[in-house]
Amino acid sequence: MPIIINLDVMMAKRKMSLNELSDRVGITISNLSILKTGKAKAIRIETLEAICKALDCQPGDILEFRD
């Protein structure tokens, strides 16, 4: 998959656990885990926005395109 999800990198930079991010964003730990491992096929813009707010980052900090 050419889109890489760097959620784990941003969580580590912010010293935030999966549980804490789940509470702040309002989605389940299992859904966050699917995103974190790159197994997700899609992400809603509102979910991406909530993650960016919780991690104080930009979408480009989380999503990366590699050819």
DRENDO-1510 file (C-alpha; in Angstrom, 1 decimal, always signed):
<recs>
REC; n; res; u; v; w
REC; 1; MET; +0.0; +0.0; +0.0 .
REC; 2; PRO; +1.6; +3.3; -1.0 .
REC; 3; ILE; -0.1; +5.3; +1.8 .
REC; 4; ILE; +1.8; +4.8; +5.0 .
REC; 5; ILE; +0.2; +5.7; +8.3 .
REC; 6; ASN; +2.6; +7.1; +10.9 .
REC; 7; LEU; +0.2; +7.1; +13.8 .
REC; 8; ASP; +2.6; +5.2; +16.0 .
REC; 9; VAL; +5.3; +7.7; +15.3 .
REC; 10; MET; +3.2; +10.7; +16.3 .
REC; 11; MET; +1.9; +8.9; +19.4 .
REC; 12; ALA; +5.5; +8.2; +20.5 .
REC; 13; LYS; +6.5; +11.9; +19.9 .
REC; 14; ARG; +3.5; +13.0; +22.0 .
REC; 15; LYS; +4.1; +10.2; +24.6 .
REC; 16; MET; +0.5; +9.2; +24.2 .
REC; 17; SER; -0.8; +5.7; +24.7 .
REC; 18; LEU; -3.4; +4.0; +22.5 .
REC; 19; ASN; -5.9; +4.0; +25.4 .
REC; 20; GLU; -5.4; +7.8; +25.9 .
REC; 21; LEU; -5.8; +8.5; +22.2 .
REC; 22; SER; -8.9; +6.3; +22.0 .
REC; 23; ASP; -10.4; +8.3; +24.9 .
REC; 24; ARG; -9.6; +11.7; +23.4 .
REC; 25; VAL; -10.7; +10.8; +19.9 .
REC; 26; GLY; -13.8; +8.7; +20.8 .
REC; 27; ILE; -13.1; +5.7; +18.7 .
REC; 28; THR; -12.4; +2.2; +19.9 .
REC; 29; ILE; -8.9; +0.9; +20.6 .
REC; 30; SER; -9.4; -1.9; +18.0 .
REC; 31; ASN; -10.2; +0.7; +15.3 .
REC; 32; LEU; -7.1; +2.8; +16.3 .
REC; 33; SER; -5.0; -0.4; +16.2 .
REC; 34; ILE; -6.2; -1.1; +12.7 .
REC; 35; LEU; -5.2; +2.4; +11.6 .
REC; 36; LYS; -1.9; +2.1; +13.5 .
REC; 37; THR; -0.9; -1.2; +11.8 .
REC; 38; GLY; -1.8; +0.1; +8.4 .
REC; 39; LYS; -4.6; -2.4; +7.8 .
REC; 40; ALA; -7.3; +0.2; +7.4 .
REC; 41; LYS; -8.7; +0.6; +3.9 .
REC; 42; ALA; -10.1; +4.1; +4.6 .
REC; 43; ILE; -10.3; +6.8; +7.2 .
REC; 44; ARG; -13.0; +9.4; +7.7 .
REC; 45; ILE; -12.0; +13.0; +7.5 .
REC; 46; GLU; -13.7; +13.7; +10.8 .
REC; 47; THR; -11.7; +10.8; +12.4 .
REC; 48; LEU; -8.5; +12.2; +10.9 .
REC; 49; GLU; -9.4; +15.7; +12.2 .
REC; 50; ALA; -10.0; +14.3; +15.7 .
REC; 51; ILE; -6.7; +12.5; +15.7 .
REC; 52; CYS; -4.9; +15.6; +14.5 .
REC; 53; LYS; -6.5; +17.7; +17.3 .
REC; 54; ALA; -5.6; +15.1; +20.0 .
REC; 55; LEU; -2.0; +14.8; +18.8 .
REC; 56; ASP; -1.6; +18.5; +17.9 .
REC; 57; CYS; -0.4; +17.7; +14.4 .
REC; 58; GLN; -1.2; +18.0; +10.7 .
REC; 59; PRO; -2.7; +15.2; +8.5 .
REC; 60; GLY; +0.7; +15.1; +6.7 .
REC; 61; ASP; +2.4; +14.1; +9.9 .
REC; 62; ILE; +0.2; +11.0; +10.0 .
REC; 63; LEU; -0.2; +10.1; +6.4 .
REC; 64; GLU; +2.7; +9.6; +3.9 .
REC; 65; PHE; +2.7; +8.6; +0.3 .
REC; 66; ARG; +5.5; +6.2; -0.9 .
REC; 67; ASP; +5.6; +5.1; -4.4 .
</recs>
